[in-house]
């Protein structure tokens, strides 16, 4: 279990999020990417408080693929500094974790 990670990033549109997700899954960098629409973000950028409608990507991957996932996200993303946050997976059903592992190899 300690090998699996969930990466969060946001995209400026559904089309951009879908393009990133497909590239990650097709390249076996992610087993699955969930796209969560309707996200409203309020953040500070270049000294100003900004607001944006975004799509959240939940990227399921493993430790070995993290560097390649980050490289791909940066290459495919329209943002100058895309969000890239990594969370450890501390549990899950054996069947799902096996599927996750099989999907990444």
ABEGO torsion letter per residue (X at the ends): XAABBBBBBBBABAAAAAAAAAAAAAAGABABBBBBBGBBBBBBBGGBBBBBBBBBBBBBBBAAAAAAAAAAAAAABABABBBBBBBBBABEBAAAAAAAAAAAX
